[in-house]
Amino acid sequence: PDDGGSNSFQYKANKAQLAYIEYLKIITKDLPYDETASIGQLANFLLPTVFPSTKVDEDLIENDIVERLSKLTHDIQEIGSRKVEILGSIFNEVYKIYSGYLTKINDIDNYLKKGNRGITGGNKASLTFKKSIHYPENWLTTFRKQLHNQLSYTGLFSELREEIDINEMMIKAFQKLGGSTKVEPEDLMNPKSYFDLVFELKLENEEVNSGSNGQTYAANALLCLARLSLIEEEDKKGLKIMPIDEAEGLGSNYDMLHELAKKEKYQIITMAIETAGEITDSGQYIYIMNENNLANVDSFVPPLGIFSEEITEDIEQYIQSLSDYE
């Protein structure tokens, strides 16, 4: 009806016109135009690539804008899909490295459990992993599985495609699959975030033992040997040296490390108040150093080395040669 009431076309047209003017004031606030701007001027200013001049066909402008927005939406979705693919590539690599770490941990644990690597008191060194509760592994598996099944246009991925920042995409995916709200992208991309190492001394019944100083030292030395033997480059040229401090306190654990060093072709260097381990017929160089602040020229004992059982110089002849110079 056109009776001027609230249901009339005239009333509705006037209301729409007022609403248009008010909205126009808002969008032209920071523009070089005011609410008197024509549709052509606004179209040219806001979408210059679609409307290169202010002269536009107002009958076709709606179709042109819809077409342009449809293309932009499609382009944004294509970019979003590409970012999802990048995320998939990133986390495939993260999972690959993560799985490799777990394999190496198992290899080291097997190395530590071999028969000739026992520590005194019936102990064995043990290296295991405990999966993180803050960064659950299953989110990696689920995320990669959904990518593999090409669900990139439904569910989770339909939302991710709307995100512009790839870090935000990463965090949103983690949270949607059960992860914490407090998370950093760097942690999600770090394979070490998904597990914790557990290094222990265990008895034959698998009971955890705190161990003595000598036992824990031997366990740490074994761990270092395992790392160098299994993880570092193989067949690398050069000397392999195992430094052991205060070796006399290790007891028979030193003998175990000594035998292992021979097998793995390591040179052992120790410093101790007393000689560590047994003195063998060969394979050892022993240096003896004495400290005596009160010594004079007659009582000072210089450092000496024992390299062989063979006598290279007769001590009596040496003393006699000194007296000949007096």
C-alpha positions as CSV (number, residue, x, y, z in Angstrom):
1,P,0.0,0.0,0.0
2,D,1.1,3.5,-0.7
3,D,-0.9,5.3,2.0
4,G,2.1,6.8,3.8
5,G,1.9,4.3,6.6
6,S,4.8,2.2,8.0
7,N,4.0,-0.5,5.5
8,S,4.0,1.8,2.4
9,F,6.7,1.6,-0.3
10,Q,7.4,5.3,0.3
11,Y,8.0,4.9,4.0
12,K,10.3,1.9,3.3
13,A,12.2,3.8,0.6
14,N,12.7,6.8,2.8
15,K,13.9,4.6,5.7
16,A,16.3,2.8,3.4
17,Q,17.6,6.2,2.1
18,L,18.3,7.5,5.6
19,A,20.0,4.2,6.5
20,Y,22.1,4.5,3.4
21,I,23.2,8.1,4.2
22,E,24.1,7.2,7.8
23,Y,26.2,4.2,6.6
24,L,27.7,6.3,3.9
25,K,28.9,8.8,6.6
26,I,30.6,5.9,8.4
27,I,32.5,4.5,5.4
28,T,33.5,7.9,4.0
29,K,34.8,9.1,7.4
30,D,38.5,8.6,6.3
31,L,37.9,9.0,2.5
32,P,38.2,12.2,0.4
33,Y,34.4,12.1,-0.1
34,D,31.4,12.9,2.1
35,E,27.9,11.4,2.1
36,T,27.1,13.3,-1.1
37,A,29.5,11.0,-3.0
38,S,28.1,9.2,-6.0
39,I,28.1,5.4,-6.3
40,G,30.6,5.7,-9.1
41,Q,33.0,7.8,-7.0
42,L,32.8,5.3,-4.2
43,A,33.2,2.3,-6.5
44,N,36.2,3.9,-8.2
45,F,37.9,4.7,-4.9
46,L,37.2,1.4,-3.2
47,L,37.7,-1.0,-6.2
48,P,39.9,0.9,-8.7
49,T,40.8,-2.3,-10.5
50,V,37.2,-3.2,-11.1
51,F,36.0,0.4,-11.8
52,P,38.9,2.4,-13.3
53,S,36.7,5.5,-13.6
54,T,33.9,7.2,-11.7
55,K,31.5,6.6,-14.6
56,V,29.8,3.3,-14.0
57,D,26.6,1.6,-15.1
58,E,24.6,1.5,-11.9
59,D,22.5,-1.3,-13.3
60,L,25.5,-3.5,-13.7
61,I,27.5,-2.4,-10.7
62,E,26.0,-5.1,-8.4
63,N,27.0,-7.9,-10.8
64,D,30.5,-6.5,-11.2
65,I,31.0,-6.4,-7.5
66,V,29.6,-9.8,-6.9
67,E,31.9,-11.2,-9.7
68,R,34.9,-9.5,-8.2
69,L,34.1,-10.6,-4.6
70,S,33.6,-14.2,-5.8
71,K,37.0,-14.2,-7.5
72,L,38.6,-12.8,-4.4
73,T,36.9,-15.4,-2.2
74,H,38.1,-18.1,-4.5
75,D,41.7,-16.7,-4.5
76,I,41.7,-16.5,-0.7
77,Q,40.5,-20.1,-0.5
78,E,43.2,-21.2,-2.9
79,I,45.8,-19.5,-0.7
80,G,44.3,-21.0,2.4
81,S,44.4,-24.5,0.8
82,R,48.0,-24.0,-0.1
83,K,48.8,-23.0,3.5
84,V,47.1,-26.2,4.7
85,E,49.3,-28.2,2.3
86,I,52.4,-26.4,3.7
87,L,51.2,-27.3,7.3
88,G,50.9,-30.9,6.2
89,S,54.4,-30.9,4.8
90,I,55.8,-29.3,8.0
91,F,54.1,-31.8,10.3
92,N,55.0,-34.8,8.1
93,E,58.6,-33.8,8.6
94,V,58.0,-33.2,12.4
95,Y,56.5,-36.7,12.8
96,K,59.3,-38.2,10.8
97,I,62.0,-36.7,13.0
98,Y,60.0,-37.5,16.1
99,S,59.7,-41.2,15.1
100,G,63.5,-41.2,14.4
101,Y,64.2,-39.9,17.9
102,L,62.1,-42.6,19.4
103,T,64.0,-45.2,17.4
104,K,67.4,-43.8,18.5
105,I,66.2,-43.9,22.1
106,N,65.3,-47.6,21.8
107,D,68.7,-48.3,20.1
108,I,70.5,-46.6,22.9
109,D,68.5,-48.5,25.6
110,N,69.3,-51.8,23.8
111,Y,73.0,-50.8,23.8
112,L,73.0,-50.1,27.5
113,K,71.3,-53.5,28.3
114,K,73.9,-55.6,26.5
115,G,75.7,-58.2,28.8
116,N,79.1,-56.6,29.0
117,R,77.7,-53.2,30.1
118,G,76.6,-54.1,33.6
119,I,77.3,-51.8,36.5
120,T,78.2,-52.9,40.0
121,G,75.4,-54.1,42.3
122,G,73.5,-55.7,39.4
123,N,72.5,-52.4,37.9
124,K,71.9,-51.5,34.3
125,A,71.6,-48.1,32.8
126,S,68.2,-47.5,31.1
127,L,67.1,-44.8,28.6
128,T,63.4,-44.6,27.8
129,F,60.9,-42.0,26.7
130,K,57.6,-40.7,28.2
131,K,55.1,-39.2,25.8
132,S,54.2,-35.6,26.7
133,I,50.8,-34.8,28.2
134,H,51.0,-31.2,27.0
135,Y,51.8,-32.1,23.4
136,P,49.9,-35.3,22.6
137,E,51.3,-37.4,19.8
138,N,47.8,-38.3,18.6
139,W,47.1,-34.8,17.3
140,L,50.0,-35.2,14.8
141,T,48.6,-38.6,13.7
142,T,45.0,-37.3,13.4
143,F,46.1,-34.1,11.6
144,R,48.2,-36.0,9.1
145,K,45.5,-38.6,8.5
146,Q,42.9,-36.0,7.7
147,L,45.3,-34.4,5.2
148,H,46.0,-37.8,3.7
149,N,42.2,-38.4,3.3
150,Q,41.9,-35.1,1.5
151,L,39.4,-33.6,3.9
152,S,40.8,-30.2,3.1
153,Y,37.4,-28.7,2.2
154,T,35.3,-29.9,5.1
155,G,35.3,-29.8,8.9
156,L,38.5,-28.6,10.4
157,F,40.1,-27.6,7.1
158,S,37.1,-25.5,6.0
159,E,37.8,-23.3,9.1
160,L,41.6,-23.3,8.6
161,R,41.2,-22.0,5.0
162,E,39.7,-18.8,6.5
163,E,42.8,-18.0,8.5
164,I,45.4,-15.7,7.0
165,D,48.3,-16.3,9.4
166,I,49.9,-19.7,9.1
167,N,50.8,-19.7,12.8
168,E,47.2,-19.1,13.8
169,M,46.2,-22.0,11.4
170,M,48.7,-24.2,13.2
171,I,47.4,-23.3,16.7
172,K,43.8,-23.6,15.7
173,A,44.4,-27.1,14.3
174,F,46.1,-28.2,17.5
175,Q,43.3,-26.8,19.7
176,K,40.5,-28.4,17.5
177,L,42.2,-31.8,18.0
178,G,42.3,-31.6,21.7
179,G,45.5,-29.5,22.4
180,S,46.0,-26.8,25.0
181,T,45.0,-23.2,24.4
182,K,48.4,-22.0,25.7
183,V,50.8,-23.1,22.9
184,E,53.5,-21.6,20.8
185,P,54.0,-22.5,17.1
186,E,57.7,-23.1,17.7
187,D,56.9,-25.7,20.3
188,L,54.4,-27.5,17.9
189,M,57.1,-27.7,15.3
190,N,59.8,-29.0,17.7
191,P,59.8,-32.9,17.6
192,K,61.3,-32.9,21.1
193,S,58.1,-31.3,22.5
194,Y,56.2,-34.6,22.2
195,F,58.3,-36.7,24.6
196,D,60.5,-36.5,27.7
197,L,63.6,-38.6,28.2
198,V,63.9,-40.8,31.3
199,F,67.4,-42.0,32.2
200,E,67.6,-44.3,35.2
201,L,69.6,-47.0,36.9
202,K,67.6,-50.3,37.2
203,L,68.1,-53.5,39.0
204,E,67.5,-56.9,37.3
205,N,63.9,-56.8,38.5
206,E,63.4,-53.4,36.8
207,E,63.3,-51.6,40.1
208,V,64.7,-48.1,39.9
209,N,67.9,-47.5,41.9
210,S,69.4,-44.2,42.8
211,G,72.9,-45.7,42.8
212,S,76.2,-44.6,44.3
213,N,78.4,-41.8,42.8
214,G,80.5,-44.4,41.1
215,Q,77.5,-46.2,39.6
216,T,75.8,-43.1,38.3
217,Y,79.1,-41.9,36.9
218,A,79.5,-45.2,35.1
219,A,75.9,-44.9,33.8
220,N,76.5,-41.4,32.4
221,A,79.8,-42.6,30.8
222,L,77.9,-45.5,29.1
223,L,75.2,-43.0,27.9
224,C,77.9,-40.9,26.3
225,L,79.5,-43.9,24.6
226,A,76.1,-45.0,23.3
227,R,75.4,-41.6,21.9
228,L,78.8,-41.4,20.2
229,S,78.6,-45.0,18.9
230,L,75.1,-44.9,17.6
231,I,74.3,-41.3,16.7
232,E,77.5,-39.6,15.7
233,E,79.0,-40.2,12.3
234,E,80.4,-43.6,11.7
235,D,83.9,-44.3,10.4
236,K,84.9,-40.7,11.3
237,K,88.7,-40.4,11.3
238,G,90.6,-39.3,14.4
239,L,91.3,-40.3,18.0
240,K,88.4,-41.2,20.2
241,I,89.1,-40.2,23.8
242,M,87.2,-41.0,27.0
243,P,88.2,-38.7,29.9
244,I,87.4,-40.1,33.3
245,D,87.7,-37.9,36.4
246,E,88.5,-39.4,39.8
247,A,88.6,-42.9,38.3
248,E,89.8,-44.6,41.5
249,G,86.3,-44.0,43.0
250,L,84.6,-46.1,40.3
251,G,85.9,-49.4,41.6
252,S,85.2,-52.3,39.3
253,N,83.0,-50.0,37.1
254,Y,86.3,-48.6,35.8
255,D,87.3,-52.0,34.6
256,M,84.0,-52.3,32.8
257,L,84.6,-49.0,31.1
258,H,88.2,-49.9,30.3
259,E,87.1,-53.1,28.6
260,L,84.4,-51.3,26.7
261,A,86.9,-48.6,25.6
262,K,89.1,-51.2,24.1
263,K,86.2,-52.7,22.2
264,E,85.0,-49.4,20.9
265,K,88.6,-48.2,20.3
266,Y,88.7,-45.3,22.7
267,Q,91.7,-43.9,24.5
268,I,91.1,-43.4,28.2
269,I,92.6,-40.4,30.0
270,T,92.2,-40.4,33.8
271,M,93.5,-38.3,36.7
272,A,93.5,-39.8,40.1
273,I,95.2,-39.7,43.4
274,E,95.8,-43.4,43.2
275,T,96.2,-45.6,40.1
276,A,92.8,-46.6,38.7
277,G,92.1,-50.2,37.8
278,E,94.7,-52.8,37.5
279,I,98.2,-52.1,36.1
280,T,98.5,-54.3,33.0
281,D,101.6,-55.5,31.2
282,S,100.8,-53.2,28.2
283,G,98.4,-50.7,26.8
284,Q,99.0,-48.1,29.6
285,Y,101.0,-45.0,30.0
286,I,101.2,-43.9,33.6
287,Y,102.4,-40.5,34.6
288,I,103.2,-39.8,38.3
289,M,103.3,-36.2,39.6
290,N,104.2,-35.2,43.1
291,E,103.4,-32.0,44.9
292,N,105.6,-30.9,47.8
293,N,105.7,-27.2,48.5
294,L,108.5,-27.8,51.1
295,A,110.8,-29.7,48.7
296,N,114.2,-28.3,47.8
297,V,116.5,-29.1,45.0
298,D,117.7,-32.3,46.8
299,S,114.2,-33.7,47.8
300,F,112.1,-32.6,44.8
301,V,110.7,-35.5,42.8
302,P,110.1,-34.5,39.2
303,P,107.1,-35.9,37.2
304,L,107.9,-39.2,35.6
305,G,106.2,-41.5,33.1
306,I,106.0,-45.3,33.0
307,F,105.6,-46.4,29.4
308,S,106.9,-50.0,29.5
309,E,108.1,-52.8,31.7
310,E,111.5,-52.7,29.9
311,I,114.3,-50.8,31.7
312,T,115.4,-47.9,29.5
313,E,117.8,-46.4,31.9
314,D,119.5,-47.9,35.0
315,I,118.7,-45.8,38.0
316,E,122.1,-46.5,39.7
317,Q,124.0,-45.3,36.6
318,Y,121.8,-42.2,36.5
319,I,122.5,-41.4,40.1
320,Q,126.2,-42.0,39.6
321,S,126.2,-39.7,36.5
322,L,124.8,-36.9,38.7
323,S,127.4,-37.4,41.4
324,D,130.1,-37.2,38.7
325,Y,129.1,-33.6,38.0
326,E,129.3,-32.5,41.7
